Amino acid sequence: MSFALTEATIRWSRNAVRESMPGTSEQEVLLRWARLTYRAEIEARLRKDGRNLGG
């Protein structure tokens, strides 16, 4: 049950970020979500890595 709640919370928070950034790529949405959820250093590492996070 806790896994389901965690998954739902992550999904809701990503959707909130997505809605606050209309017209933005999924990559940028996920990077912003990482910054808000974790910290700027994580976002910077993801950007440096250059992988496509948008799926």
C-alpha positions in Angstrom: 0.0 0.0 0.0 2.8 2.4 0.8 4.3 1.8 -2.6 1.0 2.7 -4.3 0.8 5.9 -2.3 4.3 6.9 -3.1 3.8 6.2 -6.8 0.6 8.3 -6.8 2.3 11.1 -5.0 5.2 11.2 -7.5 2.7 11.1 -10.4 0.6 13.9 -8.9 3.7 16.1 -8.3 5.0 15.5 -11.8 1.6 16.4 -13.2 1.6 19.6 -11.2 5.0 20.6 -12.6 3.8 19.7 -16.1 0.7 21.9 -15.7 2.8 24.8 -14.5 5.0 24.7 -17.6 2.6 24.5 -20.6 4.4 23.9 -23.9 7.5 22.6 -22.2 9.2 19.4 -23.3 8.8 16.3 -21.0 12.6 16.4 -20.6 12.4 19.9 -19.1 9.4 19.0 -16.9 11.3 16.0 -15.4 14.4 18.1 -14.9 12.4 20.8 -13.1 10.7 18.1 -11.0 14.1 16.6 -10.1 15.2 20.1 -9.0 12.1 20.6 -6.8 12.0 17.1 -5.4 15.7 16.6 -4.7 18.0 19.6 -5.3 19.7 21.6 -7.9 22.8 19.4 -7.9 20.8 16.4 -9.0 19.2 18.4 -11.9 22.7 19.6 -12.9 24.0 16.0 -13.0 21.1 14.9 -15.1 21.6 17.8 -17.5 25.3 17.1 -17.8 24.6 13.4 -18.4 22.5 14.4 -21.3 20.2 11.4 -21.4 16.7 11.7 -22.7 14.5 11.6 -19.7 11.3 12.2 -21.6 10.9 8.6 -22.7 
